[in-house]
């Protein structure tokens, strides 16, 4: 949840300077994602719609990623990365 919130707030700040209609739609979608995350009851493990609300947040995140034309999957690759000296 924290990763989604950080992502949304960062993009929201980056898009604030742009005022065209296309970016306003992106900002509205980011506002919606931020609102969903802020309403999410993290401290209540007995919340009966926990999984349902989490899936809605994931869906909104994927929608925002699509609007921003970025991948929603942050994997580096199929192979494990390692350091070599």
Buried (B, 14 or more C-beta within 10 A) or exposed (E): EEEBBEBBBEBBEEBEEEEEEEBEEBBEBBEBBBEBBEEBEEEEEEEEEBEEBBEBBEEBBEBBBEBBEEEEEEEEEEEEEEEEE
